[in-house]
Amino acid sequence: MKRALVSVTDKTGVVEFCKGLEECGYEIVSTGGTKKVLIAGGVKAIDISDITGFPEILDGRVKTLHPNVHGGLLAVRDLESHVAQVKEHNIEYIDLVCVNLYAFKKTIERGAEFAEAIENIDIGGPSMLRSAAKNHKFVTVVSDINDYDRVLKEIKENGDTSYQTRLELAAKVYTLTAEYDTMIAEYMREKAGLSEKLFVEADIVQSLRYGENPHQNAKFFATRKDLPYSLANAKQIQGKELSYNNIQDANAALNIVREFGNTPFAMGLKHMNPCGAAIGKDLKEAWLKAYESDPVSIFGGIVATNQVIDGEAANLIKFDHGEKGKSIFLEVILAPGFTDEALAAFAKRPDLRLIEFKLGDYPKQPQYVSVNGGLLVQDQDTEIKTITEDMVITNTKATPEQLSDMNFGWKIVKHVKSNAIVVVKNGTTCGVGAGQMNRVGAAKIAIEEAHSRGVTEGLVLASDAFFPFSDTLEYGINNGVVAVVQPGGSKKDQDSIDLANAKNVPMAFTGMRHFKH
């Protein structure tokens, strides 16, 4: 008779699994609470102490750590010396182990006290799993309730699991124990105040066709699947699989959308920089303002909004100014929801990717950037200051409309690659200068873009970092800029303040910069 050792914290489906094993001729050995559940369910489980000849002790801390258990798991059954030792010590083989671990993660996530957390560190479970996985040539190890049916099916059809199955199950075990130990290590290190190690755990979301370029391999992994404004738990409703570049762009778009809460907002994005963004009284107004601010760059780009897209908005997004006949080529549309009418409108473009993401409060998160041979780790730049009257340091104070545009421009420029200048008017981007080697160059790009679309006055300028000289400000004022928001902090701030005062231009200092490299 074959023998299975079963000891689980999650008892979902365990009775049915063990009944199936019994039907296949397995004797079930179990422990503590698992044994009670099995017996109550009609399984003829025998107690682990009958195998070890020793009772569970120390409040269950020690029950399976015994040679009769681990000898039965680890014996190499085609090695004569092992077979002889097993017979000499009257050890019986264990052919299958079914174990899942104490719920340490749930324990610490609900804020349990340290002592309770320590008691939920599993010792015997990982030991049995690792022993069985090491000897997978002979032992089937089951650590995931989702594998119960697969294992039973193979045993019923073939008398045992295949070697390939045992190998895969063993790999899952070592993944599980690695994640489990990492989680405990992180918890203990935090309590001990240690920080010289970094552990990153990630699960694959999808294998990608290629990376930034066709000759580069790429995969998408998720470090968390519970965050709002995240592609890791977003739902793709339509379209081709997201590419590496799609994911980069979509993530950048979600970070911008996150800044605007419930205020109706729409934007277009290319190469991780906004190419048109606006707020409005509703989604339709916001989209038309955003599109009209740069109808050229949006071609082949990404659209994102914080509003559910209805049928009317969908048709506006599909077509140039809502005029049917001239469609806009888009790669991805991101929204917190799509009505049936919107889905019907977009269905005519089956390659268009529609992504539904979750709204919510976004917690502080680490940001990882790879460098050759290492990682840079920092807090994500989730903070932003609201521009108020008392931040205006010039003699001329800002009007309410200018303050509103300062706040809008400040939220946009935060997400533009540095050096960055954005000019806005009436809650709409008019020009974006991104990634320039000097700030005057960025300002020229943004303002010339605005002028090319007929917006030559009433511009509010936002700069992601301070002006090292007054030349950027001077260029802006001479070309239609009527208000400015910047972090301040330059040794020559007074030159910019004096110029703004001389030209009666209100300028706000936020005291916080937003470089984006």
TORFIVO-535332 format. One record per residue (C-alpha): residue in one letter; residue number from 1; x negated, y, z negated. Coordinates in pm, whole numbers, m for minus. Each point is the difference from the previous one (the first is absolute). Layout:
N
+------+------+--------+--------+--------+
! resn ! resi !     px !     py !     pz !
+------+------+--------+--------+--------+
!    a !  NUM !      X !      Y !      Z !
...
+------+------+--------+--------+--------+
END
This chain:
517
+------+------+--------+--------+--------+
! resn ! resi !     px !     py !     pz !
+------+------+--------+--------+--------+
!    m !    1 !      0 !      0 !      0 !
!    k !    2 !   m127 !    345 !     89 !
!    r !    3 !     m6 !    270 !   m265 !
!    a !    4 !     95 !    369 !     17 !
!    l !    5 !    m84 !    254 !   m270 !
!    v !    6 !    253 !    282 !    m12 !
!    s !    7 !    m28 !    311 !   m219 !
!    v !    8 !    162 !    318 !    128 !
!    t !    9 !     96 !    344 !   m128 !
!    d !   10 !    237 !     65 !    291 !
!    k !   11 !    236 !   m295 !    m19 !
!    t !   12 !    192 !     83 !    318 !
!    g !   13 !     61 !   m321 !    195 !
!    v !   14 !   m229 !   m210 !   m220 !
!    v !   15 !    270 !   m252 !   m100 !
!    e !   16 !     91 !    m70 !    363 !
!    f !   17 !   m368 !    m24 !     94 !
!    c !   18 !    m73 !   m252 !   m275 !
!    k !   19 !    308 !   m205 !     81 !
!    g !   20 !   m128 !    m22 !    356 !
!    l !   21 !   m340 !   m113 !   m126 !
!    e !   22 !    162 !   m264 !   m217 !
!    e !   23 !    189 !   m132 !    302 !
!    c !   24 !   m338 !    m36 !    170 !
!    g !   25 !   m137 !   m209 !   m287 !
!    y !   26 !   m175 !    269 !   m208 !
!    e !   27 !    m20 !     m3 !   m379 !
!    i !   28 !     47 !    354 !   m137 !
!    v !   29 !   m218 !    128 !   m282 !
!    s !   30 !     91 !    336 !   m148 !
!    t !   31 !    m51 !    247 !   m284 !
!    g !   32 !    204 !    204 !   m245 !
!    g !   33 !    282 !    202 !    150 !
!    t !   34 !    m39 !   m150 !    345 !
!    k !   35 !     54 !   m350 !   m138 !
!    k !   36 !    318 !    110 !   m179 !
!    v !   37 !    141 !    147 !    322 !
!    l !   38 !    m88 !   m313 !    196 !
!    i !   39 !    155 !   m238 !   m250 !
!    a !   40 !    313 !    216 !    m22 !
!    g !   41 !     16 !    m21 !    380 !
!    g !   42 !    m20 !   m380 !      1 !
!    v !   43 !   m372 !    m47 !     71 !
!    k !   44 !   m178 !   m272 !   m200 !
!    a !   45 !   m297 !    215 !    m99 !
!    i !   46 !   m258 !   m127 !   m245 !
!    d !   47 !   m185 !    230 !   m235 !
!    i !   48 !   m357 !    112 !     65 !
!    s !   49 !    m96 !   m119 !   m349 !
!    d !   50 !     74 !   m355 !    113 !
!    i !   51 !   m280 !     44 !    254 !
!    t !   52 !   m251 !    183 !   m220 !
!    g !   53 !     77 !   m185 !   m324 !
!    f !   54 !    m11 !    341 !   m166 !
!    p !   55 !    283 !    241 !    m86 !
!    e !   56 !     35 !    353 !    134 !
!    i !   57 !   m172 !    228 !   m251 !
!    l !   58 !    m64 !    368 !    m73 !
!    d !   59 !    349 !    111 !    105 !
!    g !   60 !    m46 !   m165 !    339 !
!    r !   61 !   m338 !    159 !     72 !
!    v !   62 !   m145 !   m350 !     31 !
!    k !   63 !    201 !   m277 !    162 !
!    t !   64 !   m150 !   m102 !    335 !
!    l !   65 !   m371 !     71 !    m61 !
!    h !   66 !    m93 !   m366 !    m38 !
!    p !   67 !   m216 !   m258 !    188 !
!    n !   68 !    303 !   m220 !     62 !
!    v !   69 !    149 !    290 !    199 !
!    h !   70 !   m303 !    142 !    175 !
!    g !   71 !   m164 !   m340 !     49 !
!    g !   72 !    319 !   m116 !    172 !
!    l !   73 !    m13 !    310 !    220 !
!    l !   74 !   m369 !     24 !     81 !
!    a !   75 !   m102 !   m361 !     56 !
!    v !   76 !   m134 !    m62 !    351 !
!    r !   77 !    192 !   m312 !     84 !
!    d !   78 !   m233 !   m136 !    265 !
!    l !   79 !   m309 !     40 !   m219 !
!    e !   80 !    m77 !   m321 !   m190 !
!    s !   81 !   m155 !    170 !   m303 !
!    h !   82 !    310 !    220 !    m47 !
!    v !   83 !    234 !   m295 !     40 !
!    a !   84 !   m200 !   m196 !   m258 !
!    q !   85 !      5 !    284 !   m252 !
!    v !   86 !    375 !     51 !     42 !
!    k !   87 !     57 !   m371 !    m71 !
!    e !   88 !   m243 !      2 !   m292 !
!    h !   89 !    187 !    284 !   m172 !
!    n !   90 !    349 !   m120 !     94 !
!    i !   91 !     75 !    318 !    197 !
!    e !   92 !    285 !    m12 !    251 !
!    y !   93 !    m13 !    201 !    320 !
!    i !   94 !    225 !    303 !     42 !
!    d !   95 !    107 !     24 !    362 !
!    l !   96 !    196 !    324 !      0 !
!    v !   97 !    m11 !    314 !   m212 !
!    c !   98 !    283 !    253 !     m2 !
!    v !   99 !    m90 !    308 !   m204 !
!    n !  100 !     81 !    368 !      6 !
!    l !  101 !   m149 !    243 !   m246 !
!    y !  102 !    107 !    205 !   m300 !
!    a !  103 !    159 !    324 !    117 !
!    f !  104 !   m287 !    230 !    m97 !
!    k !  105 !     89 !    263 !    262 !
!    k !  106 !    361 !     33 !   m113 !
!    t !  107 !   m116 !     14 !   m360 !
!    i !  108 !   m229 !    298 !     49 !
!    e !  109 !    234 !    174 !    246 !
!    r !  110 !    271 !     22 !   m265 !
!    g !  111 !   m247 !    164 !   m238 !
!    a !  112 !    m57 !   m289 !   m240 !
!    e !  113 !   m236 !     48 !   m291 !
!    f !  114 !   m359 !   m117 !     42 !
!    a !  115 !     45 !   m304 !   m224 !
!    e !  116 !    296 !   m123 !    205 !
!    a !  117 !   m191 !     56 !    323 !
!    i !  118 !   m287 !   m212 !   m131 !
!    e !  119 !    238 !   m286 !    m83 !
!    n !  120 !    121 !     11 !    359 !
!    i !  121 !   m344 !    m75 !    140 !
!    d !  122 !     33 !   m354 !    129 !
!    i !  123 !   m293 !   m235 !    m70 !
!    g !  124 !    120 !   m353 !     61 !
!    g !  125 !    194 !     84 !    315 !
!    p !  126 !   m291 !    148 !    198 !
!    s !  127 !   m224 !   m282 !   m123 !
!    m !  128 !    233 !   m270 !    130 !
!    l !  129 !     55 !    185 !    328 !
!    r !  130 !   m371 !     46 !     60 !
!    s !  131 !    m80 !   m363 !    m84 !
!    a !  132 !    272 !   m131 !    231 !
!    a !  133 !    m98 !    243 !    278 !
!    k !  134 !   m365 !   m100 !    m25 !
!    n !  135 !    100 !   m366 !     45 !
!    h !  136 !    254 !     73 !    278 !
!    k !  137 !   m137 !   m293 !    197 !
!    f !  138 !    205 !   m218 !   m234 !
!    v !  139 !    233 !    235 !   m193 !
!    t !  140 !    291 !    211 !    121 !
!    v !  141 !     21 !    330 !   m188 !
!    v !  142 !    317 !    210 !      9 !
!    s !  143 !    m12 !    354 !   m140 !
!    d !  144 !    278 !    162 !    203 !
!    i !  145 !    367 !    m96 !    m32 !
!    n !  146 !     38 !     74 !    372 !
!    d !  147 !   m214 !   m308 !     73 !
!    y !  148 !    227 !   m247 !   m182 !
!    d !  149 !    202 !    m94 !    308 !
!    r !  150 !   m304 !    m34 !    225 !
!    v !  151 !   m179 !   m230 !   m246 !
!    l !  152 !    306 !   m218 !    m64 !
!    k !  153 !     69 !    m32 !    372 !
!    e !  154 !   m353 !   m126 !     72 !
!    i !  155 !      1 !   m243 !   m292 !
!    k !  156 !    340 !   m142 !     99 !
!    e !  157 !    m98 !    m39 !    365 !
!    n !  158 !   m364 !   m109 !    m36 !
!    g !  159 !    m45 !   m122 !   m356 !
!    d !  160 !   m237 !    290 !    m77 !
!    t !  161 !    m92 !    348 !    113 !
!    s !  162 !   m245 !     43 !    285 !
!    y !  163 !   m357 !    111 !    m62 !
!    q !  164 !     68 !    326 !    186 !
!    t !  165 !    293 !     74 !   m230 !
!    r !  166 !   m207 !    m77 !   m310 !
!    l !  167 !   m277 !    228 !    129 !
!    e !  168 !    244 !    285 !     62 !
!    l !  169 !    158 !    m45 !   m343 !
!    a !  170 !   m344 !     m2 !   m162 !
!    a !  171 !    m89 !    326 !    177 !
!    k !  172 !    322 !    152 !   m131 !
!    v !  173 !    m96 !   m107 !   m351 !
!    y !  174 !   m338 !    169 !      9 !
!    t !  175 !    165 !    313 !    140 !
!    l !  176 !    252 !     m8 !   m284 !
!    t !  177 !   m259 !    m51 !   m273 !
!    a !  178 !   m226 !    268 !    149 !
!    e !  179 !    288 !    250 !      1 !
!    y !  180 !    104 !   m105 !   m349 !
!    d !  181 !   m351 !     37 !   m145 !
!    t !  182 !    m47 !    331 !    181 !
!    m !  183 !    320 !    134 !   m152 !
!    i !  184 !   m112 !   m105 !   m348 !
!    a !  185 !   m347 !    142 !     58 !
!    e !  186 !    144 !    336 !    107 !
!    y !  187 !    225 !     10 !   m306 !
!    m !  188 !   m279 !    m91 !   m240 !
!    r !  189 !   m246 !    239 !    165 !
!    e !  190 !    246 !    284 !    m32 !
!    k !  191 !     45 !    m77 !   m368 !
!    a !  192 !   m378 !    m18 !    m45 !
!    g !  193 !    m63 !    320 !    195 !
!    l !  194 !   m216 !   m164 !    270 !
!    s !  195 !     m9 !    139 !    354 !
!    e !  196 !   m311 !   m128 !    179 !
!    k !  197 !    196 !   m257 !    204 !
!    l !  198 !    281 !     40 !    250 !
!    f !  199 !    247 !   m276 !     85 !
!    v !  200 !    228 !     42 !    301 !
!    e !  201 !    273 !   m255 !     66 !
!    a !  202 !    188 !     10 !    328 !
!    d !  203 !    245 !   m222 !    187 !
!    i !  204 !     11 !    m15 !    376 !
!    v !  205 !    295 !    175 !    161 !
!    q !  206 !    m90 !    m81 !    358 !
!    s !  207 !   m285 !    m78 !    234 !
!    l !  208 !    m34 !    279 !    253 !
!    r !  209 !    m65 !    m34 !    372 !
!    y !  210 !   m316 !    208 !    m45 !
!    g !  211 !   m139 !    292 !   m197 !
!    e !  212 !    m63 !    356 !    109 !
!    n !  213 !   m134 !   m141 !    327 !
!    p !  214 !     69 !   m330 !    181 !
!    h !  215 !   m341 !   m147 !    m86 !
!    q !  216 !     61 !     36 !   m377 !
!    n !  217 !    182 !   m266 !   m205 !
!    a !  218 !    243 !    127 !   m262 !
!    k !  219 !    250 !   m107 !   m267 !
!    f !  220 !    243 !    190 !   m221 !
!    f !  221 !    m12 !    m85 !   m371 !
!    a !  222 !    222 !    131 !   m279 !
!    t !  223 !   m137 !     80 !   m345 !
!    r !  224 !    351 !     80 !   m127 !
!    k !  225 !    342 !    m79 !    140 !
!    d !  226 !    217 !    206 !   m233 !
!    l !  227 !    m94 !    355 !     97 !
!    p !  228 !    228 !    254 !    166 !
!    y !  229 !   m124 !    165 !    321 !
!    s !  230 !   m196 !   m316 !     77 !
!    l !  231 !    m32 !   m215 !    310 !
!    a !  232 !    m85 !   m298 !   m222 !
!    n !  233 !    368 !    m44 !    m87 !
!    a !  234 !    159 !    184 !    292 !
!    k !  235 !    244 !   m179 !    228 !
!    q !  236 !    m58 !     m5 !    373 !
!    i !  237 !    337 !      2 !    170 !
!    q !  238 !   m100 !     13 !    364 !
!    g !  239 !   m297 !      9 !    233 !
!    k !  240 !   m343 !   m149 !     54 !
!    e !  241 !   m229 !    m83 !   m290 !
!    l !  242 !   m175 !    297 !   m152 !
!    s !  243 !   m359 !     43 !    113 !
!    y !  244 !   m295 !    107 !   m214 !
!    n !  245 !     29 !    358 !    128 !
!    n !  246 !    380 !     m3 !    m44 !
!    i !  247 !    m47 !    m97 !   m365 !
!    q !  248 !   m259 !    273 !    m59 !
!    d !  249 !    224 !    262 !    159 !
!    a !  250 !    316 !   m123 !   m170 !
!    n !  251 !   m168 !      6 !   m340 !
!    a !  252 !   m117 !    358 !     58 !
!    a !  253 !    355 !     95 !    103 !
!    l !  254 !    150 !   m155 !   m314 !
!    n !  255 !   m242 !    195 !   m217 !
!    i !  256 !    123 !    324 !    155 !
!    v !  257 !    367 !    m97 !    m21 !
!    r !  258 !    m52 !    m77 !   m369 !
!    e !  259 !    m76 !    368 !    m68 !
!    f !  260 !    351 !    118 !     85 !
!    g !  261 !    221 !   m207 !   m230 !
!    n !  262 !    363 !     28 !    111 !
!    t !  263 !    m41 !    320 !    204 !
!    p !  264 !     93 !    m92 !    359 !
!    f !  265 !   m336 !    m36 !    176 !
!    a !  266 !   m119 !   m139 !    330 !
!    m !  267 !   m338 !    m20 !    162 !
!    g !  268 !   m203 !   m132 !    289 !
!    l !  269 !   m350 !   m135 !    m53 !
!    k !  270 !   m294 !    m96 !    223 !
!    h !  271 !   m338 !   m136 !   m108 !
!    m !  272 !     86 !     43 !   m370 !
!    n !  273 !     68 !    375 !     37 !
!    p !  274 !    344 !    165 !     17 !
!    c !  275 !     77 !    143 !    343 !
!    g !  276 !    333 !    154 !    m95 !
!    a !  277 !    186 !     13 !   m329 !
!    a !  278 !    299 !    186 !   m137 !
!    i !  279 !    262 !     20 !   m270 !
!    g !  280 !    364 !     79 !     76 !
!    k !  281 !    350 !      1 !   m135 !
!    d !  282 !     33 !   m355 !    132 !
!    l !  283 !   m201 !   m257 !    194 !
!    k !  284 !    118 !    121 !    340 !
!    e !  285 !   m118 !    355 !    m62 !
!    a !  286 !   m327 !   m118 !   m154 !
!    w !  287 !    m73 !   m228 !    296 !
!    l !  288 !     75 !    260 !    269 !
!    k !  289 !   m220 !    255 !   m177 !
!    a !  290 !   m281 !   m253 !    m38 !
!    y !  291 !     23 !   m116 !    361 !
!    e !  292 !     17 !    349 !    146 !
!    s !  293 !   m308 !    102 !   m198 !
!    d !  294 !   m211 !   m236 !    217 !
!    p !  295 !    193 !   m191 !    269 !
!    v !  296 !   m324 !   m102 !    174 !
!    s !  297 !   m200 !   m172 !   m274 !
!    i !  298 !    289 !   m212 !   m123 !
!    f !  299 !    m25 !   m218 !    314 !
!    g !  300 !   m110 !   m346 !   m115 !
!    g !  301 !     16 !    103 !   m363 !
!    i !  302 !    179 !    m93 !   m320 !
!    v !  303 !    317 !    158 !   m138 !
!    a !  304 !     74 !     m8 !   m372 !
!    t !  305 !    279 !    140 !   m214 !
!    n !  306 !    131 !    m24 !   m356 !
!    q !  307 !    360 !    m20 !    122 !
!    v !  308 !    211 !   m289 !    125 !
!    i !  309 !     17 !     26 !    379 !
!    d !  310 !    353 !     m1 !    140 !
!    g !  311 !    113 !    m36 !    361 !
!    e !  312 !     m2 !    371 !     79 !
!    a !  313 !   m350 !     47 !   m142 !
!    a !  314 !   m120 !   m313 !    182 !
!    n !  315 !    106 !    144 !    334 !
!    l !  316 !   m172 !    328 !    m80 !
!    i !  317 !   m320 !   m187 !    m84 !
!    k !  318 !     20 !   m210 !    316 !
!    f !  319 !     37 !    285 !    244 !
!    d !  320 !   m163 !    332 !     78 !
!    h !  321 !    206 !    257 !   m194 !
!    g !  322 !    282 !   m253 !     m8 !
!    e !  323 !     38 !     19 !    379 !
!    k !  324 !     59 !   m348 !    134 !
!    g !  325 !   m215 !    m74 !    298 !
!    k !  326 !   m340 !     89 !   m135 !
!    s !  327 !   m100 !   m248 !   m267 !
!    i !  328 !   m289 !     39 !   m242 !
!    f !  329 !   m248 !   m285 !    m22 !
!    l !  330 !    m54 !    m83 !   m367 !
!    e !  331 !   m192 !   m281 !   m169 !
!    v !  332 !    166 !    m14 !   m343 !
!    i !  333 !    293 !    156 !   m185 !
!    l !  334 !     m5 !    m11 !   m380 !
!    a !  335 !    308 !     72 !   m211 !
!    p !  336 !    160 !   m113 !   m327 !
!    g !  337 !    290 !   m138 !    203 !
!    f !  338 !    170 !    m24 !    340 !
!    t !  339 !    376 !     m6 !     62 !
!    d !  340 !    150 !   m255 !    239 !
!    e !  341 !     49 !    280 !    254 !
!    a !  342 !   m368 !     93 !    m25 !
!    l !  343 !   m107 !   m362 !     47 !
!    a !  344 !    220 !    m26 !    307 !
!    a !  345 !   m156 !    314 !    146 !
!    f !  346 !   m354 !   m120 !    m62 !
!    a !  347 !     74 !   m355 !    121 !
!    k !  348 !    m36 !    126 !    356 !
!    r !  349 !   m372 !     36 !    m78 !
!    p !  350 !    m78 !   m352 !   m130 !
!    d !  351 !   m375 !     67 !    m29 !
!    l !  352 !     56 !    299 !   m229 !
!    r !  353 !    m92 !    m95 !   m356 !
!    l !  354 !    262 !     92 !   m259 !
!    i !  355 !   m124 !    m15 !   m359 !
!    e !  356 !    221 !     38 !   m307 !
!    f !  357 !   m192 !    101 !   m313 !
!    k !  358 !     91 !     38 !   m366 !
!    l !  359 !     38 !    340 !   m167 !
!    g !  360 !    m85 !     58 !   m367 !
!    d !  361 !   m244 !    147 !   m247 !
!    y !  362 !   m355 !    m70 !    106 !
!    p !  363 !   m240 !    m91 !   m283 !
!    k !  364 !   m368 !     94 !    m11 !
!    q !  365 !   m195 !   m253 !    205 !
!    p !  366 !   m366 !    m67 !     78 !
!    q !  367 !   m119 !     64 !    354 !
!    y !  368 !   m267 !   m226 !    148 !
!    v !  369 !   m228 !    103 !    286 !
!    s !  370 !   m260 !   m241 !    134 !
!    v !  371 !   m356 !    113 !     62 !
!    n !  372 !   m286 !   m217 !    119 !
!    g !  373 !    m59 !   m248 !   m281 !
!    g !  374 !    248 !    150 !   m242 !
!    l !  375 !    323 !    175 !    m91 !
!    l !  376 !     86 !    353 !   m103 !
!    v !  377 !    287 !      8 !   m249 !
!    q !  378 !    197 !    307 !   m102 !
!    d !  379 !    347 !     94 !   m117 !
!    q !  380 !    231 !     71 !    290 !
!    d !  381 !     66 !    371 !     53 !
!    t !  382 !    361 !     m9 !   m117 !
!    e !  383 !     m6 !    329 !   m192 !
!    i !  384 !    102 !    332 !    153 !
!    k !  385 !     79 !    337 !   m150 !
!    t !  386 !    317 !    193 !     73 !
!    i !  387 !    m86 !    350 !    119 !
!    t !  388 !    159 !    261 !   m227 !
!    e !  389 !     m8 !    380 !    m15 !
!    d !  390 !   m260 !      3 !   m274 !
!    m !  391 !   m247 !   m180 !    229 !
!    v !  392 !     m2 !    296 !    241 !
!    i !  393 !   m318 !    188 !    m91 !
!    t !  394 !     35 !    292 !    243 !
!    n !  395 !    170 !    335 !    m54 !
!    t !  396 !    259 !    m85 !    261 !
!    k !  397 !    236 !   m265 !   m132 !
!    a !  398 !    157 !   m273 !    210 !
!    t !  399 !    364 !      6 !    103 !
!    p !  400 !    216 !   m302 !    m92 !
!    e !  401 !    m18 !   m113 !    364 !
!    q !  402 !   m378 !     27 !     m2 !
!    l !  403 !    m23 !   m198 !   m325 !
!    s !  404 !    217 !   m268 !    155 !
!    d !  405 !   m226 !    m21 !    303 !
!    m !  406 !   m309 !      1 !   m222 !
!    n !  407 !    134 !   m308 !   m178 !
!    f !  408 !     90 !   m169 !    329 !
!    g !  409 !   m338 !     73 !    157 !
!    w !  410 !   m185 !   m106 !   m314 !
!    k !  411 !    170 !   m341 !      3 !
!    i !  412 !    m89 !    m50 !    366 !
!    v !  413 !   m362 !    122 !     m3 !
!    k !  414 !    m71 !   m236 !   m289 !
!    h !  415 !     34 !   m289 !    247 !
!    v !  416 !   m193 !    149 !    293 !
!    k !  417 !   m358 !   m113 !     56 !
!    s !  418 !   m251 !    255 !   m131 !
!    n !  419 !    m95 !    268 !     84 !
!    a !  420 !    370 !     72 !     28 !
!    i !  421 !    212 !    306 !     74 !
!    v !  422 !    376 !    m12 !     52 !
!    v !  423 !    222 !    293 !    100 !
!    v !  424 !    374 !    m20 !    m62 !
!    k !  425 !    313 !    208 !     34 !
!    n !  426 !    352 !    m60 !   m126 !
!    g !  427 !    m83 !   m345 !   m137 !
!    t !  428 !   m156 !   m119 !    326 !
!    t !  429 !   m358 !    m66 !    104 !
!    c !  430 !   m106 !    232 !    280 !
!    g !  431 !   m363 !   m108 !     31 !
!    v !  432 !   m231 !   m257 !   m154 !
!    g !  433 !   m379 !     28 !      0 !
!    a !  434 !   m152 !   m328 !   m115 !
!    g !  435 !   m344 !   m147 !    m62 !
!    q !  436 !   m212 !    297 !    107 !
!    m !  437 !   m357 !     62 !   m107 !
!    n !  438 !     80 !    357 !   m106 !
!    r !  439 !    313 !    162 !   m137 !
!    v !  440 !     17 !    278 !    258 !
!    g !  441 !      8 !   m264 !    273 !
!    a !  442 !    290 !   m175 !   m169 !
!    a !  443 !    186 !    330 !    m33 !
!    k !  444 !    m51 !     83 !    366 !
!    i !  445 !    141 !   m336 !    108 !
!    a !  446 !    306 !     35 !   m224 !
!    i !  447 !     75 !    361 !     93 !
!    e !  448 !    m64 !    m43 !    372 !
!    e !  449 !    239 !   m298 !     m9 !
!    a !  450 !    265 !    219 !   m163 !
!    h !  451 !    m53 !    279 !    253 !
!    s !  452 !     23 !   m246 !    291 !
!    r !  453 !    354 !    m76 !   m115 !
!    g !  454 !     97 !    363 !    m32 !
!    v !  455 !    m39 !     38 !   m378 !
!    t !  456 !   m231 !    299 !    m34 !
!    e !  457 !    113 !    164 !   m323 !
!    g !  458 !    136 !    m82 !   m344 !
!    l !  459 !   m237 !   m294 !    m46 !
!    v !  460 !    m86 !   m138 !   m344 !
!    l !  461 !   m345 !   m157 !    m11 !
!    a !  462 !    m99 !   m289 !   m230 !
!    s !  463 !   m362 !   m109 !    m48 !
!    d !  464 !    m96 !   m327 !   m168 !
!    a !  465 !   m312 !    156 !   m158 !
!    f !  466 !   m124 !    348 !    m85 !
!    f !  467 !   m128 !    256 !    250 !
!    p !  468 !   m380 !     20 !    m39 !
!    f !  469 !     18 !    336 !    178 !
!    s !  470 !    280 !    236 !     97 !
!    d !  471 !    m39 !    m75 !    375 !
!    t !  472 !    275 !   m265 !     10 !
!    l !  473 !    242 !    233 !   m174 !
!    e !  474 !    m95 !    288 !    227 !
!    y !  475 !     62 !   m208 !    310 !
!    g !  476 !    335 !   m111 !   m136 !
!    i !  477 !    121 !    347 !    m95 !
!    n !  478 !   m102 !    136 !    340 !
!    n !  479 !    206 !   m272 !    167 !
!    g !  480 !    337 !      5 !   m172 !
!    v !  481 !    m64 !   m143 !   m348 !
!    v !  482 !    208 !    182 !   m263 !
!    a !  483 !    m60 !   m219 !   m308 !
!    v !  484 !   m264 !   m247 !   m116 !
!    v !  485 !    m34 !   m287 !   m246 !
!    q !  486 !   m339 !   m149 !    m85 !
!    p !  487 !   m170 !   m158 !   m304 !
!    g !  488 !   m239 !    286 !    m77 !
!    g !  489 !   m326 !    m66 !   m178 !
!    s !  490 !   m254 !    148 !    242 !
!    k !  491 !   m278 !    226 !   m125 !
!    k !  492 !    127 !    247 !    257 !
!    d !  493 !    371 !    m21 !    m88 !
!    q !  494 !      1 !    372 !    m72 !
!    d !  495 !    m86 !     76 !    364 !
!    s !  496 !    313 !   m188 !    109 !
!    i !  497 !    210 !    164 !   m272 !
!    d !  498 !   m119 !    346 !    102 !
!    l !  499 !     80 !    m68 !    365 !
!    a !  500 !    346 !   m135 !    m84 !
!    n !  501 !     69 !    307 !   m217 !
!    a !  502 !   m117 !    234 !    273 !
!    k !  503 !    235 !   m167 !    250 !
!    n !  504 !    293 !    m39 !   m248 !
!    v !  505 !     m3 !   m378 !     43 !
!    p !  506 !    108 !   m209 !   m301 !
!    m !  507 !   m243 !   m280 !    m85 !
!    a !  508 !     52 !   m277 !   m256 !
!    f !  509 !   m275 !   m197 !   m173 !
!    t !  510 !    100 !   m351 !   m109 !
!    g !  511 !   m318 !    m92 !   m188 !
!    m !  512 !     16 !   m348 !    160 !
!    r !  513 !   m153 !   m104 !    330 !
!    h !  514 !    109 !   m290 !    221 !
!    f !  515 !   m294 !   m119 !    208 !
!    k !  516 !     81 !   m298 !    220 !
!    h !  517 !   m306 !   m162 !    155 !
+------+------+--------+--------+--------+
END
